């Protein structure tokens, strides 16, 4: 039963993240990636602080210092540094070209689990990894053929590596911190960490248009609050090695939504790369 619930939660989180991706892309049209992320993280952090107050979870800040430090590192790697690369890639290349590359985060998650947690590697993992690598090569060649931004590709490649580190740390913390508290702490610490950029980007955030603010607020609620909490819950139930690959279906959803609402037209090669990447992570999840 726990496996079914965990997989279902991972799927719902994928839908939340995909919808949030579209809203982020809209919010980025006239904002810098850092400015947009400041507003997004502050919104989500405020929601979690309010939730903590209403549910009696402010005691989360009294946890042992080492646990709080690890939650801080997970939040910074996931929501500040990782999302910095992700936002830049979205702004440069669009949704349909970015998500096939960033969907590789389950591969990196499993790699770190093998290297640092001593987990074995099954044949399905090797085959799935090869599919993901081929997908990256296909997308890269398609981007070069279309004279796309190489820096955008590099950003899209780095984002899932940072996310995977955050996820592995998060999995460790699920054994010690309740799901709601862990989700909230990561977000609040992420908001605190990105505050170092506030002096430079504060004016941009304060001057954003209502449409941008609404889009990014919606992205915060769907992606950082609902999606993140459900993913933390899923990891607590079934582990990151299952939750991460299952949630990787979100690129398909995001690409479809980008075609429907953003009028993006991905090439056939990019769609092939997308399908291969998703097939690879699904195969990895069966290991």
C-alpha positions in Angstrom: 0.0 0.0 0.0 2.8 2.4 0.9 4.4 1.8 -2.6 1.1 2.6 -4.3 0.6 5.8 -2.3 4.2 6.9 -2.8 4.0 6.4 -6.5 0.7 8.2 -6.7 2.1 11.2 -4.7 5.2 11.3 -7.0 2.9 11.4 -10.1 0.7 14.2 -8.6 3.9 16.2 -7.8 5.0 15.8 -11.4 1.7 17.4 -12.6 2.3 20.2 -10.1 5.8 20.8 -11.2 4.9 20.7 -14.9 2.2 23.3 -14.4 4.5 25.4 -12.3 7.1 25.3 -15.2 4.7 26.9 -17.6 3.9 29.7 -15.0 7.6 30.3 -14.4 8.2 30.6 -18.2 5.4 33.3 -18.3 6.9 35.1 -15.3 10.4 35.1 -16.8 9.4 37.1 -19.9 10.4 40.4 -18.4 12.3 39.4 -15.3 15.8 38.0 -14.6 16.0 34.4 -13.4 17.3 35.6 -10.0 14.6 38.2 -9.6 11.9 35.7 -10.4 13.3 33.1 -8.1 13.5 35.6 -5.2 9.8 36.4 -5.5 8.9 32.7 -5.9 10.9 31.5 -2.9 9.7 34.4 -0.7 6.1 33.5 -1.5 6.6 29.8 -0.8 8.6 30.5 2.3 5.8 32.8 3.7 3.2 30.1 3.0 5.2 27.5 4.9 5.8 29.9 7.8 2.1 30.6 8.0 1.4 26.8 7.8 3.9 26.2 10.6 2.3 28.8 12.8 -1.2 27.4 12.3 -0.2 23.7 12.7 2.1 24.1 15.7 5.3 23.1 13.7 7.5 26.1 14.6 9.3 23.6 16.8 11.1 22.5 13.5 13.6 25.4 14.1 14.6 23.7 17.4 15.9 20.5 15.7 19.5 19.5 16.2 21.9 21.9 14.4 23.3 19.2 12.1 19.8 18.4 10.8 19.0 22.0 10.3 22.4 22.5 8.5 21.6 19.6 6.1 18.2 20.9 5.4 19.8 24.3 4.6 22.2 22.7 2.2 19.4 20.7 0.5 17.3 23.9 0.1 20.2 25.9 -1.3 21.3 23.2 -3.8 17.8 22.5 -4.9 16.0 25.9 -4.9 18.8 28.5 -5.2 21.7 27.1 -7.2 19.9 24.4 -9.1 16.9 26.5 -9.9 19.2 29.4 -11.0 20.5 27.2 -13.8 17.0 25.9 -14.5 15.5 29.4 -14.8 18.3 30.5 -17.1 17.9 27.5 -19.3 14.1 28.1 -19.5 14.6 31.8 -20.4 17.2 31.0 -23.1 15.8 27.8 -24.6 12.1 27.5 -23.6 10.3 24.7 -21.9 10.3 22.0 -24.7 14.1 22.2 -25.1 15.0 22.5 -21.5 12.9 19.7 -19.8 14.3 16.8 -21.8 17.7 17.6 -20.3 16.6 18.5 -16.8 14.6 15.3 -16.6 17.8 13.4 -16.0 17.9 14.2 -12.3 16.8 10.7 -11.3 19.9 9.3 -13.1 22.1 11.5 -11.0 20.1 10.7 -7.8 20.7 7.0 -8.3 24.4 7.6 -9.1 25.0 9.4 -5.8 23.1 6.7 -4.0 25.4 4.1 -5.5 28.6 6.1 -4.8 27.8 7.3 -1.3 25.0 5.0 0.1 26.4 1.8 -1.2 23.4 0.7 -3.3 23.9 -1.9 -6.0 23.4 -1.3 -9.7 20.9 -3.6 -11.6 21.0 -4.1 -15.4 17.8 -2.0 -15.8 19.7 1.0 -14.3 22.6 0.6 -16.8 20.2 0.4 -19.7 18.1 3.3 -18.4 21.2 5.4 -17.9 22.3 4.7 -21.5 18.9 5.8 -22.8 19.2 9.1 -20.8 22.7 9.7 -22.2 21.5 9.1 -25.8 18.6 11.5 -25.1 21.0 14.2 -24.0 23.1 13.7 -27.1 20.0 13.9 -29.4 18.8 17.1 -27.8 22.3 18.6 -27.9 22.7 17.9 -31.6 19.2 19.3 -32.3 20.2 22.4 -30.4 23.4 22.8 -32.4 21.6 22.3 -35.7 19.1 25.0 -34.7 22.0 27.3 -33.6 20.6 27.4 -30.1 22.3 28.9 -27.1 25.1 26.6 -25.8 25.2 28.3 -22.5 21.5 27.5 -22.1 22.3 23.8 -22.7 25.0 23.9 -20.1 22.6 25.5 -17.6 20.0 22.8 -18.3 22.7 20.1 -17.8 23.9 21.4 -14.5 20.4 22.0 -12.9 19.5 18.3 -12.4 22.9 17.5 -10.9 22.3 20.1 -8.2 18.7 18.9 -7.7 19.9 15.3 -7.3 22.3 16.2 -4.5 19.5 18.0 -2.8 17.2 15.0 -3.2 19.8 12.5 -1.7 20.3 14.8 1.3 16.5 15.1 1.7 16.1 11.3 1.6 18.5 11.0 4.5 16.6 13.7 6.5 13.2 12.0 6.0 14.2 9.5 8.7 14.6 12.3 11.3 12.3 15.1 10.3 8.5 15.0 9.7 7.5 15.5 6.1 5.7 18.9 6.5 8.6 20.3 8.6 11.2 19.0 6.1 9.4 20.5 3.1 9.0 23.8 4.9 12.5 24.0 6.3 14.0 23.4 2.9 11.9 26.2 1.4 12.4 28.7 4.2 16.2 28.1 4.1 16.1 28.5 0.3 14.4 31.8 0.7 16.9 32.9 3.3 19.8 31.8 1.1 18.7 33.7 -1.9 18.3 36.9 0.2 22.0 37.7 -0.5 20.8 38.8 -4.0 18.1 41.1 -2.6 20.2 44.3 -2.6 20.8 44.0 -6.3 17.5 42.6 -7.5 15.1 44.1 -4.9 14.1 46.9 -7.2 13.3 44.5 -10.0 11.1 42.4 -7.7 9.3 45.4 -6.3 8.6 46.7 -9.8 7.3 43.5 -11.4 4.0 43.6 -13.2 0.8 42.1 -11.7 0.7 39.4 -14.4 4.3 38.3 -13.6 3.6 38.4 -9.9 0.4 36.3 -10.3 2.2 33.7 -12.5 5.2 33.3 -10.1 2.9 33.2 -7.1 1.0 30.3 -8.8 4.2 28.6 -9.6 5.3 28.9 -6.0 2.0 27.3 -4.7 2.0 24.5 -7.3 5.7 23.7 -7.5 7.3 24.7 -4.2 4.5 24.1 -1.8 2.1 21.4 -3.1 4.6 19.7 -5.5 7.5 19.7 -3.1 5.5 18.5 -0.1 4.0 15.6 -2.0 7.5 14.7 -3.3 9.0 14.7 0.2 6.1 12.6 1.4 6.7 10.2 -1.6 10.4 9.9 -0.8 9.6 9.2 2.8 7.3 6.3 1.7 9.2 4.7 -1.2 12.7 6.3 -1.3 14.3 8.6 -3.8 15.3 5.8 -6.2 11.6 5.2 -6.9 10.0 8.6 -6.3 12.5 10.5 -8.5 12.1 8.4 -11.7 8.4 8.3 -11.3 8.2 12.1 -11.0 10.3 12.4 -14.1 7.2 12.1 -16.2 6.7 15.8 -15.7 8.7 16.7 -18.9 6.1 15.1 -21.1 3.4 17.1 -19.3 5.4 20.3 -19.4 6.1 19.9 -23.1 2.5 19.3 -23.9 1.4 22.3 -21.9 4.1 24.4 -23.6 2.7 23.5 -27.0 -0.8 24.2 -25.9 -0.3 27.5 -24.0 3.1 28.9 -25.0 2.8 27.9 -28.7 6.2 26.3 -28.6 7.0 24.0 -31.5 9.7 21.5 -30.5 11.5 19.7 -33.4 11.1 16.0 -34.0 14.6 15.3 -32.7 13.9 17.1 -29.4 10.6 15.1 -29.0 12.6 11.9 -29.6 15.1 12.9 -27.0 12.3 13.7 -24.5 10.7 10.3 -25.0 14.0 8.5 -24.7 14.8 10.4 -21.4 11.5 9.5 -19.9 11.8 5.9 -21.0 15.2 5.7 -19.4 14.1 7.0 -16.1 11.0 4.8 -16.0 13.3 1.8 -16.8 15.5 2.8 -13.9 12.5 3.0 -11.6 11.8 -0.7 -12.2 15.2 -1.8 -10.9 
